[in-house]
């Protein structure tokens, strides 16, 4: 009787040798460090992204397996559970597509076993993560920039093909009489070409230079200056927040007019000169159609201004942006408090300048701040890291600083399956971080 029962069971197992349920209900053991001899697996990436309104989700993993002659079936397991068998082609290779749309954020394991083997011939691990958006920008402090500064920006793009930049253009380029019409056209053609060919964005940067302020129909202020105790007759270093909301609305309307009249698109992203924005600056920006501000300043990184005789830039930013640091993330400021994320919100996204500008931080410091935002593990939510430079001061030293940081960042690009990094235009971040419901 025992022999007959054993024969019946053996026969049943033999009859179910190709059954997913019986043979493949238990995951195999992981292999050693390398794939088993005779097998090769391609197609799997190390990183896959959860989607959002800007970035499509990676919903599947595609695998192609080359196996030794005579292999009949390849079974695939995800996180210890049987998923499916690969499809065998006429050439003898096996292919499969795994649905990971429902996979949780974090690390996952794929095991592949052949012909019911209890030890897998290959293991692949991958991370599913939200994106790390890297926002690179520049601030047009001056109305013109020497050609060597333009060349360095072109070189930066050439060395980092995935890079996109937000150019915060100054409207005083079009009101300063020192800039000739021919030079204005050269600068417009240059930045438009980068928008067309590189996918860059053209945003707005405002220092209240008197030539621009008066062209806007506003009386120019010469104080308070963030750089000089006695004021600034040019208006350049005057705090933008010293202007009233109606005056600022006139400035931003004029900036829009100047951009369009000179062949630039109407801007929807902004950074204040000296980061000197407050709630009424942001309210005026929203009225002018802006979506994103990035004046939130990582003030502790600009220690070069600390104790500078007659200058208030460091102390003003330390008070105005006291909560902003290396890892501060986008938020919608309250109507009465630029640092508070609570209702009622202003209708403009604040993207803190958490990585600062190359004028104030070295390449090593930028890399350290990048790693503070991305430890190497999957991100539980979309994250932003912002760095940049001033074109007018974009020296070879500052180029090297930024190039050093971008070289490290490029090692983690999502497009290569090497990490969660996506270079993003500033205005596009409003799609990732929608305004909270009232």
C-alpha positions in Angstrom: 0.0 0.0 0.0 2.8 2.4 0.9 4.6 1.6 -2.5 1.3 2.2 -4.4 0.8 5.5 -2.7 4.3 6.6 -3.5 3.9 5.7 -7.1 0.6 7.7 -7.3 2.2 10.8 -5.8 5.3 10.5 -8.1 3.0 10.1 -11.1 1.0 13.1 -10.1 4.2 15.2 -9.7 5.5 14.0 -13.0 2.2 15.0 -14.7 2.4 18.5 -13.1 6.1 19.1 -14.0 5.1 22.1 -16.1 2.5 23.4 -13.6 3.2 26.9 -12.3 1.3 25.9 -9.1 3.1 22.7 -8.1 6.7 23.2 -9.1 7.1 26.9 -8.9 5.2 27.8 -5.8 8.3 28.1 -3.7 11.1 30.5 -4.6 14.5 29.0 -5.4 17.6 29.9 -3.4 19.7 32.8 -4.6 22.8 31.9 -6.6 26.4 32.8 -5.7 27.9 36.2 -6.6 27.7 35.7 -10.3 25.3 34.2 -12.8 25.6 30.4 -13.3 27.9 29.4 -16.2 26.2 29.4 -19.6 23.5 31.9 -18.6 23.4 35.6 -19.4 20.6 38.1 -18.5 20.1 41.5 -20.0 17.5 44.3 -19.8 17.2 44.8 -16.1 18.1 48.3 -14.7 19.2 49.1 -11.2 16.7 51.9 -10.8 13.1 52.4 -11.8 10.9 55.4 -11.0 7.5 55.9 -9.5 5.6 58.3 -11.7 4.3 61.8 -11.1 2.7 64.5 -13.2 6.1 65.4 -14.7 7.8 62.0 -15.0 6.1 58.9 -16.4 6.2 55.8 -14.2 8.5 52.9 -15.0 5.8 50.2 -14.9 7.7 47.2 -16.1 11.0 45.3 -16.1 12.0 43.7 -19.4 14.4 40.7 -19.3 16.2 38.7 -22.0 17.9 35.4 -21.0 20.4 33.4 -23.0 20.5 29.9 -21.6 22.4 26.7 -22.3 21.1 24.5 -25.1 18.4 22.2 -23.9 16.9 24.6 -21.4 13.1 24.1 -21.5 11.8 26.8 -19.2 12.9 29.9 -17.2 10.8 30.7 -14.1 10.9 34.2 -12.6 10.3 35.2 -9.0 9.9 38.7 -7.6 10.5 39.3 -3.9 10.3 35.6 -3.2 7.1 35.0 -5.1 6.6 33.2 -8.4 5.5 35.6 -11.2 5.6 33.9 -14.5 7.6 31.9 -17.0 9.6 33.6 -19.7 8.6 33.1 -23.3 11.0 30.9 -25.3 11.8 32.2 -28.8 12.7 30.2 -31.9 16.3 31.2 -31.4 16.4 29.7 -27.9 16.4 32.9 -25.9 13.8 33.7 -23.3 12.1 37.0 -22.8 9.7 38.3 -20.1 8.2 41.6 -19.0 7.4 42.0 -15.3 4.7 44.4 -14.1 6.2 46.5 -11.3 3.5 49.2 -11.3 2.3 48.1 -7.9 5.8 47.4 -6.4 6.5 49.4 -3.2 9.2 52.0 -3.0 12.4 50.4 -2.0 14.7 47.5 -3.0 13.4 44.5 -4.8 14.8 41.1 -5.8 14.3 39.1 -9.0 15.4 35.5 -9.2 15.5 33.3 -12.4 15.6 29.6 -12.3 15.7 27.0 -15.1 13.7 23.8 -15.4 12.5 23.7 -11.8 16.0 24.0 -10.2 16.0 24.9 -6.6 18.9 27.3 -6.9 18.4 30.3 -9.2 20.9 30.8 -12.0 20.7 34.6 -11.7 19.7 37.3 -9.3 18.9 40.9 -10.1 18.2 43.6 -7.5 16.6 47.0 -8.3 15.4 50.1 -6.5 12.0 51.6 -7.1 12.2 55.3 -6.2 10.6 58.7 -6.6 12.7 61.1 -8.7 15.5 63.3 -7.5 15.0 66.5 -9.5 18.2 68.5 -9.9 17.5 72.1 -10.7 20.5 74.0 -12.1 20.0 77.8 -12.7 21.9 81.0 -13.3 21.2 84.6 -12.2 21.7 87.4 -14.7 22.8 90.0 -12.1 24.3 92.2 -14.8 22.8 93.4 -18.1 25.6 91.8 -20.2 28.0 88.9 -19.8 31.4 88.6 -21.6 31.7 86.0 -24.3 34.1 83.8 -22.2 31.3 83.4 -19.6 28.9 82.3 -22.4 31.5 79.8 -23.7 31.8 78.2 -20.3 28.1 77.6 -20.1 28.2 76.0 -23.6 31.0 73.8 -22.4 29.0 72.8 -19.3 26.2 71.6 -21.6 28.6 69.7 -23.8 30.2 67.9 -20.8 26.8 67.0 -19.3 24.4 66.2 -22.1 21.4 65.5 -19.8 21.7 68.9 -18.2 18.9 71.4 -18.5 19.4 74.9 -17.1 17.0 77.6 -16.0 18.4 81.0 -17.1 17.0 83.7 -14.8 17.3 86.5 -17.3 17.5 90.1 -16.1 15.2 92.6 -17.9 17.7 95.3 -17.4 19.5 93.8 -20.4 16.9 95.7 -22.4 16.9 99.0 -20.5 20.6 99.6 -19.8 21.9 102.0 -22.4 25.3 100.5 -22.1 24.1 97.4 -23.9 23.8 98.0 -27.6 20.8 96.7 -29.6 23.2 94.3 -31.5 24.5 92.9 -28.2 21.0 92.5 -26.8 20.1 90.5 -29.9 23.2 88.3 -29.5 22.2 87.5 -25.9 18.6 86.8 -26.8 19.7 84.5 -29.7 22.1 82.8 -27.4 19.6 82.0 -24.6 16.8 81.1 -27.1 19.1 78.7 -28.8 19.8 77.0 -25.5 16.1 76.8 -24.8 15.5 75.3 -28.3 18.5 72.9 -28.5 19.1 72.0 -24.9 15.6 72.2 -23.4 16.6 75.0 -21.1 14.1 77.4 -19.5 14.1 81.2 -19.6 13.0 82.6 -16.3 13.2 86.0 -14.6 15.8 87.5 -12.3 15.4 91.0 -10.9 17.8 93.3 -9.2 16.1 96.7 -9.1 18.6 98.5 -11.3 17.3 102.1 -11.7 17.3 102.0 -15.5 14.7 99.1 -15.3 12.7 100.4 -12.4 12.2 103.9 -14.0 11.3 102.3 -17.3 8.6 100.5 -15.4 7.1 103.7 -14.2 8.3 103.3 -10.6 10.5 105.7 -8.6 13.8 104.0 -8.1 15.0 103.5 -4.5 18.7 103.7 -3.6 18.3 102.1 -0.1 18.1 99.8 1.8 21.1 98.2 0.1 22.2 94.7 1.1 25.8 95.5 0.2 26.4 99.1 1.2 25.4 100.9 4.4 25.1 104.2 2.6 22.9 102.9 -0.2 23.4 102.2 -3.9 22.7 104.9 -6.5 22.5 102.3 -9.2 19.7 100.5 -7.4 21.4 97.1 -8.1 21.9 96.0 -4.5 18.7 97.5 -3.1 16.5 94.9 -1.5 13.6 93.9 -3.8 11.3 93.5 -0.8 11.6 97.3 -0.1 9.2 97.9 -3.0 5.5 97.8 -2.5 3.2 95.2 -4.0 1.7 97.7 -6.5 5.2 98.8 -7.5 6.4 95.2 -7.9 3.4 94.4 -10.0 4.5 97.2 -12.4 8.0 95.8 -12.4 6.9 92.3 -13.3 4.4 93.5 -16.0 7.3 95.5 -17.5 9.6 92.5 -17.4 7.0 90.5 -19.3 6.6 93.2 -21.9 10.4 93.5 -22.4 10.8 89.8 -22.8 8.1 89.4 -25.4 9.1 92.6 -27.2 12.7 91.2 -27.5 11.8 87.7 -28.6 11.8 85.9 -25.3 9.0 83.8 -23.9 6.9 85.1 -21.0 8.7 83.9 -17.8 7.0 81.7 -15.2 9.9 81.1 -12.8 11.8 83.7 -10.7 14.6 84.4 -8.3 15.0 87.7 -6.5 18.3 89.5 -6.5 20.1 88.8 -3.3 17.3 86.3 -2.5 15.4 89.4 -1.1 11.9 88.2 -1.6 9.0 88.2 0.9 5.3 87.4 0.8 4.3 90.5 -1.1 7.0 89.9 -3.7 5.6 86.4 -4.2 2.0 87.7 -4.3 3.0 90.2 -7.1 4.8 87.4 -8.9 1.6 85.3 -8.9 -0.4 88.2 -10.2 2.1 88.4 -13.1 1.6 84.7 -14.0 4.6 83.1 -12.3 4.4 79.6 -11.0 7.6 79.1 -9.1 9.9 81.2 -7.0 13.3 80.0 -5.9 14.5 82.8 -3.6 14.6 80.6 -0.5 18.2 80.9 0.5 20.5 78.4 2.1 22.0 81.3 4.0 24.5 79.3 6.1 26.5 78.5 2.9 27.1 82.2 2.1 29.4 82.9 5.0 31.6 85.0 2.7 29.1 87.8 3.4 29.2 87.3 7.2 30.7 90.3 8.9 31.2 92.1 5.6 31.5 95.8 6.6 28.3 97.7 5.7 26.6 94.7 4.2 23.4 93.2 5.5 23.0 90.4 3.0 24.0 87.5 5.3 22.1 88.7 8.3 19.0 89.6 6.3 18.9 86.1 4.7 19.7 84.4 8.0 16.5 86.0 9.5 14.3 85.9 6.4 15.1 82.3 5.5 16.1 80.9 8.9 14.6 77.5 8.3 16.2 76.9 4.9 19.1 74.5 4.8 20.8 71.8 2.7 17.7 69.6 2.5 14.8 72.1 2.4 12.2 71.0 -0.1 9.5 72.8 -2.2 6.4 74.1 -0.4 3.6 76.7 -0.8 4.2 79.6 1.6 1.5 81.0 3.7 0.0 84.4 2.7 1.4 85.9 5.9 4.7 84.0 6.4 7.1 83.1 3.7 8.6 80.2 5.6 5.3 78.6 6.8 3.6 75.9 4.8 0.0 76.4 6.0 -3.3 77.7 4.7 -4.1 80.1 3.3 -1.3 79.5 0.8 0.2 81.8 -1.8 -0.5 80.5 -5.3 3.2 80.1 -6.1 5.6 77.2 -5.3 8.8 78.0 -3.3 11.7 75.9 -4.4 14.5 76.6 -2.0 18.0 77.3 -3.3 19.2 74.5 -1.1 22.5 73.8 -2.9 23.5 77.5 -3.2 25.5 79.0 -6.1 29.0 78.2 -7.2 30.2 81.6 -5.9 29.8 80.4 -2.3 30.3 76.6 -2.3 33.0 74.3 -3.7 32.4 71.2 -5.8 33.0 69.0 -2.8 30.5 71.0 -0.8 27.9 70.7 -3.6 28.5 66.9 -3.7 28.1 66.7 0.1 24.7 68.5 -0.1 23.7 66.3 -3.0 24.4 63.3 -0.8 22.4 64.8 2.0 19.4 64.8 -0.3 20.2 61.4 -1.8 21.9 58.8 0.4 21.8 56.1 -2.3 18.6 54.5 -1.1 15.2 54.8 -2.8 13.4 58.1 -2.2 10.1 58.0 -0.5 8.9 61.2 -2.2 9.9 63.5 -5.0 13.0 65.5 -3.9 14.7 68.6 -5.3 18.4 69.6 -5.2 19.1 73.1 -6.5 22.5 74.5 -7.5 23.6 77.3 -9.8 25.9 80.2 -10.7 26.1 83.8 -11.8 27.0 84.2 -15.5 28.8 87.5 -14.9 31.2 85.8 -12.4 31.4 82.3 -14.0 35.1 82.0 -13.9 37.1 78.9 -14.7 37.3 78.2 -11.0 33.5 78.4 -10.6 33.1 76.3 -13.8 35.3 73.6 -12.2 33.3 73.7 -9.0 30.0 73.1 -10.9 31.5 70.6 -13.3 32.8 68.6 -10.4 29.4 68.4 -8.8 27.6 67.6 -12.1 30.1 64.8 -12.8 29.0 63.1 -9.6 25.4 63.8 -10.2 25.5 62.3 -13.7 26.5 59.0 -12.2 22.9 58.6 -10.9 20.8 59.5 -13.9 17.5 57.9 -14.2 17.7 57.7 -18.0 20.7 55.4 -17.6 18.9 53.3 -14.9 21.7 54.3 -12.6 19.7 56.3 -10.0 16.8 58.7 -9.5 18.3 61.9 -10.9 16.4 63.9 -13.5 17.5 67.4 -14.5 14.4 69.7 -14.3 13.4 73.1 -15.4 12.2 75.3 -12.6 8.7 75.9 -13.8 8.1 72.2 -14.4 8.4 71.5 -10.7 5.0 73.1 -10.1 3.6 69.9 -11.8 5.4 67.7 -9.3 4.3 69.7 -6.3 0.7 70.9 -6.8 -0.8 73.6 -4.6 -2.7 72.2 -1.6 -6.5 72.4 -1.8 -7.9 75.5 0.1 
